[in-house]
Each structure stands twice: as C-alpha cells, then as structure tokens.
C-alpha cells in the first residue's frame, strides 16, 4: 500500500461483515485474491500521559475528548493519504454495512481502499469523553466519512449511497490527492484477481495429484518429478503476480497545501 505507516498506537487489522462473513463479491475468490481484497483497517487507541511535578513519574490523564483538529492529527500521524473513517455500531447488521453491500459487487471498493488510510472506531466513540468523539458528535452522527489527512474536505455518507455514488466520491479524493489517477492501476488489479484465482486453482490441482501419487507409493516416479516442476513454476508465477500487485498499489501523493475544494458526488452531512 502506498503512503507512510500509521501513527503510533494504531494497530492494523482487517474487517468484514457480521458473523465473520466477507463482503459480497460477484464470484467466489481464491485465497490470494481474498488477501488482496481485505481492507487494511487501523484500530486506534489513545493514551495520554502527564509528567508529575518531580519530573520522574508519569500518570495517566483521565479520559477526555480531543478537539477535532487534535483528533485528526493523532489519527493521521505521518500518513498523508486521504482518510476513510468508519464507526462500528452495535445496532447495525454488520459493522461495515455503511461501506459495503450484500447485493452488489464490492471488489472495486475493496481495491480502492488501499489508497486510503482506513480507520475503524468502536461504538464507544459516541460517548462524550471518548478521545475521538468530536469526529462523530451531533444528534444524528453518520457511520462513515471521507476526509483529507488533516480533516479538511470532509464528506459524510448515510450508508444508503449507491455503488456508483461511493466510487465517484472515492475517485474524487484519489484524483485530488495523488499525482496521477489510479484508473489504470485499478483495472490491472481487477484483472490480477482472475489471474490469482487461476494460479491458486492450478496449484491446488497439482498438489492433489502429487498427494495421490505419494499415497499410491509412486513418490519416485517421473510423473511426480514433472508435477514438482509444474508446482515450482506456478509458485514462481504467483510470486511474480503478487509483486505486480505491490507495484500497482504504489502511488505518489501530491502533498499539496490544504485545499478548500470539495470533491464531486458528495453525500449529505449527518448531525
């Protein structure tokens, strides 16, 4: 993924829908494609320490809400990618439902997320003393919003947006924040998923054939040797494809000054 690492105190992870089910995709995907389609969610924790009068001991400060600018500064750290921030909800049927759909293709959304700094906050963020409460303050806070790394050009979504509206909004941030568009890379990454699936399928088939020969006591047969050569070639092809995915995911940020321009296809603000 492009961009520097996340701020200290922020752990990475992956998200899914309720009960561990993955987001809907049009075709069953192999193990390598599933890895490529995982969102690199960051799960931030905040702990502020205050030095005592003696200058030696350190005490924890009571939990309190940060200001909006301070919250964004902490979450962004040194990462200057545009931000995708989602709050989990105990009442919703799946914590990623504001971003994903169970009835339409999510692959484009999942792949585009690699160019965003994706942050997932817990349901407790609605508590007034939560460090990041200011990001979801108001009577009717939304579940999801996009913004620049510093919190400017923020656009909240209701979770009822169409796939086209969501993709247009994501594209608008990528176009404004990166030197070059990601359309070409995105197209090639989508094609790579099919390539990964073919390689994974062929690998599984070759391994099954090898296991059959070994079970039949033909571990020394020339046929097994040929399968081993085929297995090595497939593993090499998989490594090459994964390297291509890494290269395609690289993108240079513009690192421009704070902009007041609002991306197109923006969703309504909540709260």
C-alpha positions in Angstrom: 0.0 0.0 0.0 1.1 3.5 -0.7 1.8 6.1 1.9 3.8 6.0 5.2 2.8 4.0 8.2 0.1 4.9 10.6 0.5 6.8 13.8 2.0 5.1 16.9 -0.6 3.4 19.0 -2.6 2.4 15.9 -2.8 -1.3 15.1 -3.7 -2.8 11.8 -6.3 -5.4 11.1 -9.0 -6.4 8.7 -12.7 -6.0 8.7 -15.7 -8.0 7.5 -19.4 -8.1 7.8 -21.4 -9.6 10.7 -20.6 -13.1 11.9 -17.2 -13.0 10.1 -18.7 -13.2 6.7 -16.8 -11.3 4.0 -18.2 -8.6 1.8 -20.2 -9.7 -1.2 -18.2 -10.3 -4.4 -19.7 -11.5 -7.7 -17.6 -14.7 -7.9 -16.0 -16.9 -5.3 -12.4 -15.9 -4.9 -9.3 -17.9 -4.1 -7.2 -17.4 -1.1 -4.7 -15.0 -2.7 -7.5 -12.8 -4.1 -9.2 -12.7 -0.7 -6.0 -11.4 0.9 -5.8 -8.7 -1.8 -9.4 -7.7 -1.1 -9.0 -7.2 2.6 -9.3 -3.6 3.9 -6.3 -2.6 6.0 -8.3 -1.2 8.8 -6.5 0.6 11.6 -7.9 0.3 15.1 -6.6 3.3 17.1 -6.2 3.6 20.8 -5.3 6.8 22.6 -3.4 7.1 25.9 -2.1 10.4 27.2 0.5 10.5 29.9 1.2 13.5 32.1 4.5 14.0 33.9 4.3 14.6 37.7 5.9 17.5 39.5 9.0 15.6 40.4 9.7 15.1 36.7 10.2 11.4 37.0 6.9 9.6 37.4 4.2 9.6 34.8 0.5 9.4 35.4 -2.4 8.7 33.0 -4.7 11.6 32.4 -8.4 10.9 32.8 -10.2 10.0 29.5 -11.4 13.1 27.7 -12.4 14.1 24.2 -9.9 15.7 21.9 -10.6 18.6 19.7 -11.4 17.9 16.1 -8.0 19.1 14.7 -6.1 17.3 17.5 -8.1 14.0 16.8 -7.3 14.1 13.1 -3.6 14.9 13.8 -3.3 11.9 16.1 -5.1 9.5 13.8 -3.2 10.6 10.7 0.2 10.6 12.3 2.7 10.7 9.4 0.3 9.2 6.9 -0.8 11.8 4.3 -3.3 9.6 2.4 -6.9 10.6 2.3 -8.8 9.1 5.2 -11.8 6.7 5.3 -13.2 6.6 8.8 -15.9 4.3 9.9 -17.5 3.9 13.3 -18.8 0.5 14.4 -22.4 0.2 15.6 -23.9 -2.4 17.9 -27.4 -1.9 16.3 -26.3 -2.3 12.7 -26.4 -5.6 10.9 -22.7 -5.8 10.2 -20.2 -3.1 11.1 -19.0 -2.5 7.5 -22.5 -2.2 6.0 -22.2 1.6 5.7 -19.4 1.0 3.2 -20.3 -2.5 1.7 -23.4 -4.0 0.2 -24.6 -7.6 0.3 -26.3 -7.4 -3.1 -23.7 -5.7 -5.3 -20.1 -6.1 -6.3 -17.7 -4.7 -3.6 -14.4 -5.6 -5.3 -13.8 -2.1 -6.7 -14.5 -0.6 -3.3 -12.2 -3.0 -1.6 -9.3 -2.4 -4.0 -9.7 1.4 -4.0 -9.4 1.3 -0.2 -5.7 0.6 -0.4 -5.1 4.2 -1.4 -6.9 5.4 1.7 -5.9 5.5 5.4 -8.7 3.4 6.7 -9.6 3.8 10.4 -12.3 2.0 12.3 -13.6 3.4 15.6 -15.6 1.4 18.2 -19.2 2.1 19.1 -18.0 3.8 22.3 -16.8 6.7 20.1 -20.3 8.2 20.7 -19.5 8.7 24.4 -18.8 12.3 25.1 -15.5 11.6 26.9 -14.1 9.3 24.1 -10.9 10.7 22.7 -12.3 10.8 19.1 -15.9 11.7 20.0 -15.6 15.0 18.1 -15.4 13.2 14.8 -18.9 11.7 15.4 -20.6 14.4 17.5 -24.1 15.7 16.9 -27.6 14.4 17.4 -27.5 12.0 14.4 -23.9 11.1 13.6 -23.3 9.1 10.5 -21.3 5.9 10.3 -18.8 6.7 7.6 -16.9 9.7 6.2 -14.0 10.6 4.0 -11.6 13.5 4.5 -8.1 14.7 3.8 -5.5 13.6 6.3 -6.0 16.9 8.3 -9.8 16.5 8.4 -10.5 19.1 5.7 -12.8 18.4 2.8 -14.9 16.1 4.9 -17.8 14.3 3.3 -20.2 12.1 5.4 -22.2 9.2 3.9 -25.5 7.8 5.1 -24.8 4.2 4.2 -27.6 4.3 1.7 -25.5 5.6 -1.2 -25.3 3.6 -4.4 -22.1 1.9 -5.5 -21.7 4.5 -8.3 -22.0 7.4 -5.8 -19.5 5.8 -3.5 -17.0 5.1 -6.2 -17.3 8.6 -7.7 -16.6 10.1 -4.3 -13.6 7.8 -3.6 -12.3 8.6 -7.1 -12.6 12.3 -6.4 -10.4 12.1 -3.4 -7.8 10.0 -5.2 -7.7 12.4 -8.1 -7.2 15.4 -5.8 -4.6 13.8 -3.5 -2.4 11.8 -5.9 -0.2 12.9 -8.7 -1.7 10.5 -11.2 -5.1 8.8 -11.4 -5.4 5.2 -10.3 -7.8 4.1 -13.0 -5.2 2.2 -14.9 -3.8 0.5 -11.8 -7.3 -0.4 -10.6 -8.1 -2.0 -13.9 -5.0 -4.1 -13.8 -5.5 -5.1 -10.2 -9.0 -6.3 -11.0 -7.6 -8.4 -13.8 -4.9 -9.7 -11.4 -7.6 -11.2 -9.2 -8.7 -13.5 -12.0 -5.0 -14.4 -12.6 -4.6 -15.2 -8.9 -7.6 -17.4 -8.9 -6.3 -19.4 -11.9 -2.9 -19.9 -10.3 -4.5 -20.9 -6.9 -6.7 -23.4 -8.7 -3.8 -24.9 -10.7 -1.7 -25.1 -7.5 -4.4 -27.0 -5.7 -4.9 -29.4 -8.6 -1.1 -30.1 -8.8 -0.9 -30.7 -5.1 -3.8 -33.1 -5.2 -2.2 -35.0 -8.0 1.1 -35.2 -6.1 -0.7 -36.4 -2.9 -2.4 -39.1 -5.0 0.9 -40.4 -6.4 2.5 -40.4 -2.9 -0.4 -42.3 -1.5 -0.1 -44.9 -4.3 3.6 -45.4 -3.4 4.9 -43.6 -6.6 7.0 -41.0 -4.8 9.9 -41.8 -7.0 8.1 -41.8 -10.4 9.0 -39.4 -13.2 5.4 -38.2 -13.2 5.8 -36.8 -9.7 9.0 -35.1 -10.8 7.2 -33.3 -13.6 4.4 -32.3 -11.2 7.1 -30.9 -8.8 8.5 -28.8 -11.7 5.0 -27.6 -12.5 4.4 -26.7 -8.9 7.6 -24.6 -8.7 6.6 -22.8 -11.9 3.2 -22.0 -10.5 4.7 -20.8 -7.2 7.1 -18.5 -9.2 4.1 -17.2 -11.2 2.2 -16.4 -8.1 5.2 -14.6 -6.6 5.5 -12.5 -9.8 1.8 -11.7 -9.8 2.0 -10.6 -6.1 5.0 -8.4 -6.9 2.9 -6.8 -9.7 0.1 -6.1 -7.3 2.5 -4.4 -4.9 3.9 -2.2 -7.8 0.4 -1.3 -9.0 -0.6 -0.3 -5.5 2.2 2.4 -5.3 1.0 5.9 -5.9 2.7 9.3 -5.2 0.8 11.8 -3.2 0.7 15.4 -4.3 1.4 16.7 -0.8 -0.3 19.9 -1.7 -1.4 22.6 0.8 -4.8 22.4 2.5 -7.4 22.7 -0.2 -10.9 24.1 0.1 -12.2 22.4 -3.0 -15.0 20.0 -2.3 -14.9 16.7 -4.3 -17.9 15.9 -6.5 -20.6 13.4 -5.7 -20.5 14.2 -2.1 -23.0 12.7 0.3 -25.1 14.6 2.8 -23.6 15.6 6.1 -25.1 14.0 9.2 -25.6 15.7 12.6 
